[in-house]
Amino acid sequence: IRVARAQANDSLMRHLQRVEFAQGSERIAQARALLDSLDYEAGKDYETDQFSRDEKYAFIIAQYAVAGCLQDEGDFLESSKLCMRFLPALSASGDSLRVFDALQLQGVNYMRMGAYEDALQVILQSDSIASALRDSSLMGASLSNLGSLYLSMRKAQEAATYYERSVEITRATSAPHDHRALARRLSNLAEAYNVAGDGQKALEAAKESLSYEQAEGREGRL
């Protein structure tokens, strides 16, 4: 890492803060700057005893942040490569919530690249974490990603089943005035119904999604 050892953690955290609070193209630019600030080709140097535990963890989280930005940019291959580098160390850290998020991230990468079997294995790993934590919001997210995976595979009936379960959980756990996730998952469910040829259910789910979008003050259309 191209920063002084004593300042490595603070430097990385400052970069991360800029990345996490930036938006759109600015976020991508900040992520690229962060990527350039790291010795990206140096492999696993950060795992040596040269770095403190906090410095090592900061480096892992920096890679996680950049992987997310690369995915937002549509660079699924580079995002996937970065995930493969930091996931073992992140898993060893015991940070289950961050591991869940990283597995979901990698699952989407594989899905977008058409590596469906790899995507399934990774998303199922994240689902097992959600179940172990008994976290309903995480379960809803993993079920939704499974729905997206099966829809990508043109298996609309299976996709609808997972989306239905995700919507059910999300409906029960959404905050009273925050239905963004529910609106998004209902929209996904409507798409699955439509692909499956069930126009009536598709219309009903789309209308409900639209009602939540409008309640949140965002424009939407059928």
C-alpha positions in Angstrom: 0.0 0.0 0.0 1.4 3.3 -1.1 0.9 5.2 2.2 3.1 5.5 5.3 2.6 2.6 7.6 1.6 4.7 10.5 -1.0 6.6 8.5 -2.3 3.7 6.4 -5.6 3.2 8.3 -6.5 6.9 8.5 -5.7 7.4 4.8 -7.8 4.5 3.6 -10.7 5.5 5.8 -10.6 9.0 4.4 -10.8 7.5 0.9 -13.6 5.2 1.9 -15.6 8.1 3.4 -15.4 10.0 0.1 -16.4 6.9 -1.9 -19.3 6.0 0.3 -20.9 9.5 0.4 -20.2 10.4 -3.3 -22.9 9.8 -5.9 -23.0 8.6 -9.5 -20.0 9.4 -11.6 -18.3 11.2 -8.7 -18.5 7.9 -6.7 -16.9 6.0 -9.6 -14.2 8.6 -9.9 -13.4 8.4 -6.2 -13.4 4.6 -6.4 -10.9 4.8 -9.2 -8.7 7.2 -7.2 -8.9 4.8 -4.3 -7.9 1.9 -6.5 -5.0 3.8 -7.8 -3.9 4.7 -4.3 -3.5 1.0 -3.4 -0.8 -1.3 -4.6 -3.4 -3.2 -6.6 -1.0 -5.7 -8.2 0.9 -6.5 -5.1 -1.3 -9.5 -4.3 -1.7 -10.2 -0.6 1.0 -8.0 0.9 -1.5 -6.5 3.3 -1.7 -10.0 5.1 1.9 -9.8 6.2 3.0 -8.7 9.7 4.1 -5.3 8.3 0.5 -4.1 8.9 -1.6 -3.8 12.1 -4.9 -5.6 12.3 -6.8 -2.3 11.7 -4.7 -1.6 8.6 -5.3 -5.0 7.2 -9.1 -4.7 7.8 -9.1 -1.2 6.3 -7.5 -2.6 3.2 -10.1 -5.4 2.9 -12.9 -2.9 3.3 -11.3 -0.6 0.7 -11.3 -3.4 -1.8 -14.9 -4.2 -0.9 -15.9 -0.5 -1.6 -14.0 -0.4 -4.9 -15.6 -3.8 -6.0 -19.1 -2.2 -5.4 -18.2 0.8 -7.4 -16.8 -1.3 -10.3 -20.1 -3.2 -10.3 -22.0 0.0 -10.5 -19.8 1.0 -13.4 -20.7 -2.3 -15.2 -17.2 -3.7 -14.9 -18.4 -7.1 -13.5 -15.3 -9.0 -14.3 -13.0 -6.6 -12.4 -15.4 -6.4 -9.5 -15.5 -10.2 -9.4 -11.7 -10.5 -9.4 -11.5 -8.1 -6.6 -14.2 -9.9 -4.6 -12.2 -13.2 -5.0 -9.2 -11.5 -3.5 -10.7 -10.1 -0.4 -13.5 -12.5 0.4 -11.4 -15.2 2.2 -9.8 -12.6 4.5 -13.1 -10.9 5.1 -14.7 -14.2 5.9 -11.9 -14.9 8.4 -12.6 -11.6 10.1 -15.9 -12.8 11.4 -17.8 -9.7 10.2 -20.9 -11.7 9.1 -22.9 -8.7 7.9 -20.1 -7.5 5.6 -19.5 -11.0 4.4 -23.2 -11.3 3.5 -23.1 -8.1 1.5 -19.9 -9.1 -0.3 -21.3 -12.5 -1.2 -24.4 -10.8 -2.6 -22.1 -8.5 -4.5 -20.2 -11.4 -6.0 -23.4 -13.2 -6.8 -24.6 -10.3 -8.9 -21.3 -10.2 -10.7 -21.5 -13.8 -11.6 -25.2 -13.4 -12.6 -24.4 -10.5 -14.9 -21.5 -12.5 -16.5 -23.8 -15.4 -17.1 -22.0 -17.7 -14.7 -25.2 -18.9 -13.2 -24.0 -22.0 -11.3 -21.3 -19.8 -9.6 -23.9 -17.2 -8.8 -26.2 -19.8 -7.3 -23.5 -21.2 -5.0 -22.5 -17.7 -3.8 -26.0 -16.5 -3.2 -26.9 -19.7 -1.3 -23.9 -19.0 0.9 -25.2 -15.6 1.7 -28.7 -17.1 2.4 -27.2 -19.5 4.9 -25.6 -16.5 6.7 -29.0 -14.7 6.8 -30.6 -17.8 8.2 -27.9 -18.3 10.8 -28.3 -14.7 11.9 -32.1 -15.0 11.8 -32.2 -11.6 10.1 -35.4 -11.1 8.1 -34.1 -8.2 6.1 -31.1 -10.2 4.9 -33.3 -13.2 4.1 -35.5 -10.9 2.0 -32.5 -9.6 0.1 -31.0 -13.1 -0.6 -34.4 -14.4 -1.8 -34.8 -11.4 -4.1 -31.3 -12.1 -5.6 -32.3 -15.8 -6.1 -35.4 -14.6 -7.9 -33.2 -12.3 -10.1 -30.9 -15.2 -10.8 -33.7 -17.6 -12.0 -35.3 -14.8 -14.0 -31.9 -14.3 -15.7 -32.0 -18.0 -16.5 -35.5 -17.6 -18.0 -37.0 -19.7 -15.3 -39.8 -17.4 -14.6 -41.9 -19.7 -12.3 -39.0 -20.4 -10.0 -38.1 -16.6 -10.0 -41.7 -15.7 -9.1 -41.6 -18.2 -6.2 -38.5 -16.6 -4.7 -39.8 -13.1 -5.3 -43.0 -13.9 -3.6 -41.2 -15.1 -0.5 -39.0 -12.0 -0.6 -42.0 -9.7 -0.9 -43.7 -11.5 2.0 -40.7 -11.0 4.3 -40.1 -7.5 3.1 -43.7 -6.5 3.6 -43.6 -7.8 7.2 -40.3 -6.1 8.0 -40.3 -2.8 6.2 -40.3 0.4 8.2 -43.7 2.2 8.2 -42.5 5.0 6.0 -39.8 3.3 4.0 -41.1 1.0 1.3 -38.3 1.3 -1.3 -37.2 -2.3 -1.1 -40.8 -3.5 -1.1 -41.5 -1.4 -4.2 -38.5 -2.7 -6.0 -39.2 -6.3 -5.2 -42.8 -6.0 -6.2 -41.6 -4.6 -9.5 -39.3 -7.6 -9.9 -42.2 -9.9 -9.1 -44.4 -8.2 -11.7 -41.7 -8.8 -14.3 -41.4 -12.5 -13.3 -45.2 -12.9 -13.6 -45.2 -11.2 -17.0 -42.4 -13.5 -18.3 -44.3 -16.5 -17.0 -47.4 -15.3 -18.9 -49.6 -14.4 -15.9 -50.6 -10.9 -17.0 -53.2 -10.3 -14.3 -50.8 -11.0 -11.4 -48.1 -9.0 -13.2 -50.5 -6.0 -13.4 -51.5 -6.3 -9.7 -47.9 -6.4 -8.5 -46.9 -3.5 -10.8 -49.8 -1.4 -9.5 -48.8 -2.1 -5.9 -45.2 -1.3 -6.6 -46.2 2.0 -8.3 -48.4 2.9 -5.3 -45.3 2.6 -3.0 -43.1 4.5 -5.4 -45.6 7.4 -5.4 -46.0 7.2 -1.6 -42.2 7.7 -1.4 -42.5 10.8 -3.6 -40.8 9.2 -6.6 -42.3 9.0 -10.1 -43.1 5.6 -11.5 -45.0 4.1 -14.4 -46.6 0.8 -15.3 
